[in-house]
Amino acid sequence: MAAGHLADVLSSNQHTVKPWFNGRLDFAPPVRDLASRGFPLAGGRLDYIERRPVAALVYRHRLHVINLFLWPSAGRDGPVSQETRQGYHVAHWVQGGMAHWAISDSADLAQFVEAFRAR
């Protein structure tokens, strides 16, 4: 959640953000345009979790930032688990062969998750 390096590619256009990951990851993250639902895309970056490269998509909601981390998962699609840790809202789910972790200080994170999960 470090604000110093929010995105490597700054764009609200999913057709700019998604191809930016080509050659940087061995998978194509789903990048969705959620601006009409109140969660505009702000960009993306390459990040690492437990030494594995992952996609980090950055969305905004009012004055809040939502970081969505994605990587391939062998797990089955399942329900969303949500909790609050140190003042941040955290949601996790597996969908379409991808693990998703959304983190934000916005209390509206559940609405973001609902919007992102809708296909």
HELIX and SHEET records of a PDB file:
HELIX    1   1 ALA A    3  HIS A    5  5                                   3    
HELIX    2   2 GLN A   14  TRP A   20  1                                   7    
HELIX    3   3 ALA A   35  ARG A   37  5                                   3    
HELIX    4   4 LEU A  109  ARG A  117  1                                   9    
SHEET    1   A 7 VAL A   9  LEU A  10  0                                        
SHEET    2   A 7 LEU A  41  ILE A  49 -1                                        
SHEET    3   A 7 ARG A  52  HIS A  61 -1                                        
SHEET    4   A 7 HIS A  64  PRO A  72 -1                                        
SHEET    5   A 7 MET A  98  SER A 104 -1                                        
SHEET    6   A 7 TYR A  88  GLN A  95 -1                                        
SHEET    7   A 7 SER A  81  ARG A  85 -1                                        
END                                                                             
